[in-house]
Amino acid sequence: MSDKETEKKRLWWHSRRGMLELDVLLVPFIENVYETLSAEDQARYRKLLTCEDADMFTWFMQKDRPTDPDVAYMVDMILNRVQPK
């Protein structure tokens, strides 16, 4: 298995949060979009995965906004994928 495949598998497991509301957003994103992202956006996604589940839940339910601009950018990208304007 290549390093790239190992990394994607690791990220897939980190994308599984155990909270259905997050899993239905993050797992399809890692499966279908992550590899098409720029290196900078991939780094933003990895940064998002370091956040607490409770914080991510409030961001994805649009009850609050991340203060970190990189994380906010990634939250918006994921939300726009499932809720195009």
Buried (B, 14 or more C-beta within 10 A) or exposed (E): EEEEEEEBEEBBEBBEBEBEEBEEBBBBBBEEBBEEBEEEBBEBBBBBBEBEEEBBBBBBEEEEEBEBEBBBBBBEBBBEEEEEE
